[in-house]
Amino acid sequence: MAAIAYPTMLRQPCLIAAKRSFTTSSKSSLPAINKPIARPTVREVINGTVNDAAPVPHSSPTHGSYHWTFERLISVGLVPLTVAPFAAGSLNPTTDALLCATLLIHSHIGFGAIITDYVPVKRLPRSKFVFDWGLKLATVVVGVGLYEFETNDVGVTEAIRRIWVA
């Protein structure tokens, strides 16, 4: 009796495996693969048709080599402004104000580049507008905060020196 049932028991898994390998359904036996892919709901804006030429951006000296040179000068200028107050030993309010202004400009340009790179105006025009104005607001708030800290407290370089020594 066992000898008769044994070949059919062996044949069933082979038939099931053969049926599975030739099926065209996309369902998997793993539940994680069957889940639909979560995609963000972004309202896309498309202007024109597929055959329209790409628009040429408006030329401006601030978007070319002058802008790049200014960014590099600000970045290079941060090095001596960061080291000078601590190396020389004198904590001058003018040097402190220059350091704060340069840091603020450097941060504004850097975050502006991040917004330009990662929030495309073609796909997300409203988000681009909100992020640009959020950056401008944040720059003004940080500038006012640094001014208050410089005039009513010890200043940035003195605060860094106190934290470093503590």
Secondary structure as a PSIPRED ss2 file (coil, helix, strand):
# PSIPRED VFORMAT (PSIPRED V4.0)

   1 M C   1.000  0.000  0.000
   2 A H   0.000  1.000  0.000
   3 A H   0.000  1.000  0.000
   4 I H   0.000  1.000  0.000
   5 A H   0.000  1.000  0.000
   6 Y H   0.000  1.000  0.000
   7 P H   0.000  1.000  0.000
   8 T H   0.000  1.000  0.000
   9 M H   0.000  1.000  0.000
  10 L H   0.000  1.000  0.000
  11 R H   0.000  1.000  0.000
  12 Q H   0.000  1.000  0.000
  13 P H   0.000  1.000  0.000
  14 C H   0.000  1.000  0.000
  15 L H   0.000  1.000  0.000
  16 I H   0.000  1.000  0.000
  17 A H   0.000  1.000  0.000
  18 A H   0.000  1.000  0.000
  19 K H   0.000  1.000  0.000
  20 R H   0.000  1.000  0.000
  21 S H   0.000  1.000  0.000
  22 F C   1.000  0.000  0.000
  23 T C   1.000  0.000  0.000
  24 T C   1.000  0.000  0.000
  25 S C   1.000  0.000  0.000
  26 S C   1.000  0.000  0.000
  27 K C   1.000  0.000  0.000
  28 S C   1.000  0.000  0.000
  29 S C   1.000  0.000  0.000
  30 L C   1.000  0.000  0.000
  31 P C   1.000  0.000  0.000
  32 A C   1.000  0.000  0.000
  33 I C   1.000  0.000  0.000
  34 N C   1.000  0.000  0.000
  35 K C   1.000  0.000  0.000
  36 P C   1.000  0.000  0.000
  37 I C   1.000  0.000  0.000
  38 A C   1.000  0.000  0.000
  39 R C   1.000  0.000  0.000
  40 P C   1.000  0.000  0.000
  41 T C   1.000  0.000  0.000
  42 V C   1.000  0.000  0.000
  43 R C   1.000  0.000  0.000
  44 E C   1.000  0.000  0.000
  45 V C   1.000  0.000  0.000
  46 I C   1.000  0.000  0.000
  47 N C   1.000  0.000  0.000
  48 G C   1.000  0.000  0.000
  49 T C   1.000  0.000  0.000
  50 V C   1.000  0.000  0.000
  51 N C   1.000  0.000  0.000
  52 D C   1.000  0.000  0.000
  53 A C   1.000  0.000  0.000
  54 A C   1.000  0.000  0.000
  55 P C   1.000  0.000  0.000
  56 V C   1.000  0.000  0.000
  57 P C   1.000  0.000  0.000
  58 H C   1.000  0.000  0.000
  59 S C   1.000  0.000  0.000
  60 S C   1.000  0.000  0.000
  61 P H   0.000  1.000  0.000
  62 T H   0.000  1.000  0.000
  63 H H   0.000  1.000  0.000
  64 G C   1.000  0.000  0.000
  65 S H   0.000  1.000  0.000
  66 Y H   0.000  1.000  0.000
  67 H H   0.000  1.000  0.000
  68 W H   0.000  1.000  0.000
  69 T H   0.000  1.000  0.000
  70 F H   0.000  1.000  0.000
  71 E H   0.000  1.000  0.000
  72 R H   0.000  1.000  0.000
  73 L H   0.000  1.000  0.000
  74 I H   0.000  1.000  0.000
  75 S H   0.000  1.000  0.000
  76 V H   0.000  1.000  0.000
  77 G H   0.000  1.000  0.000
  78 L H   0.000  1.000  0.000
  79 V H   0.000  1.000  0.000
  80 P H   0.000  1.000  0.000
  81 L H   0.000  1.000  0.000
  82 T H   0.000  1.000  0.000
  83 V H   0.000  1.000  0.000
  84 A H   0.000  1.000  0.000
  85 P H   0.000  1.000  0.000
  86 F H   0.000  1.000  0.000
  87 A H   0.000  1.000  0.000
  88 A H   0.000  1.000  0.000
  89 G C   1.000  0.000  0.000
  90 S C   1.000  0.000  0.000
  91 L C   1.000  0.000  0.000
  92 N C   1.000  0.000  0.000
  93 P H   0.000  1.000  0.000
  94 T H   0.000  1.000  0.000
  95 T H   0.000  1.000  0.000
  96 D H   0.000  1.000  0.000
  97 A H   0.000  1.000  0.000
  98 L H   0.000  1.000  0.000
  99 L H   0.000  1.000  0.000
 100 C H   0.000  1.000  0.000
 101 A H   0.000  1.000  0.000
 102 T H   0.000  1.000  0.000
 103 L H   0.000  1.000  0.000
 104 L H   0.000  1.000  0.000
 105 I H   0.000  1.000  0.000
 106 H H   0.000  1.000  0.000
 107 S H   0.000  1.000  0.000
 108 H H   0.000  1.000  0.000
 109 I H   0.000  1.000  0.000
 110 G H   0.000  1.000  0.000
 111 F H   0.000  1.000  0.000
 112 G H   0.000  1.000  0.000
 113 A H   0.000  1.000  0.000
 114 I H   0.000  1.000  0.000
 115 I H   0.000  1.000  0.000
 116 T H   0.000  1.000  0.000
 117 D H   0.000  1.000  0.000
 118 Y H   0.000  1.000  0.000
 119 V C   1.000  0.000  0.000
 120 P C   1.000  0.000  0.000
 121 V C   1.000  0.000  0.000
 122 K C   1.000  0.000  0.000
 123 R C   1.000  0.000  0.000
 124 L C   1.000  0.000  0.000
 125 P H   0.000  1.000  0.000
 126 R H   0.000  1.000  0.000
 127 S H   0.000  1.000  0.000
 128 K H   0.000  1.000  0.000
 129 F H   0.000  1.000  0.000
 130 V H   0.000  1.000  0.000
 131 F H   0.000  1.000  0.000
 132 D H   0.000  1.000  0.000
 133 W H   0.000  1.000  0.000
 134 G H   0.000  1.000  0.000
 135 L H   0.000  1.000  0.000
 136 K H   0.000  1.000  0.000
 137 L H   0.000  1.000  0.000
 138 A H   0.000  1.000  0.000
 139 T H   0.000  1.000  0.000
 140 V H   0.000  1.000  0.000
 141 V H   0.000  1.000  0.000
 142 V H   0.000  1.000  0.000
 143 G H   0.000  1.000  0.000
 144 V H   0.000  1.000  0.000
 145 G H   0.000  1.000  0.000
 146 L H   0.000  1.000  0.000
 147 Y H   0.000  1.000  0.000
 148 E H   0.000  1.000  0.000
 149 F H   0.000  1.000  0.000
 150 E H   0.000  1.000  0.000
 151 T H   0.000  1.000  0.000
 152 N H   0.000  1.000  0.000
 153 D C   1.000  0.000  0.000
 154 V C   1.000  0.000  0.000
 155 G C   1.000  0.000  0.000
 156 V H   0.000  1.000  0.000
 157 T H   0.000  1.000  0.000
 158 E H   0.000  1.000  0.000
 159 A H   0.000  1.000  0.000
 160 I H   0.000  1.000  0.000
 161 R H   0.000  1.000  0.000
 162 R H   0.000  1.000  0.000
 163 I H   0.000  1.000  0.000
 164 W H   0.000  1.000  0.000
 165 V H   0.000  1.000  0.000
 166 A C   1.000  0.000  0.000
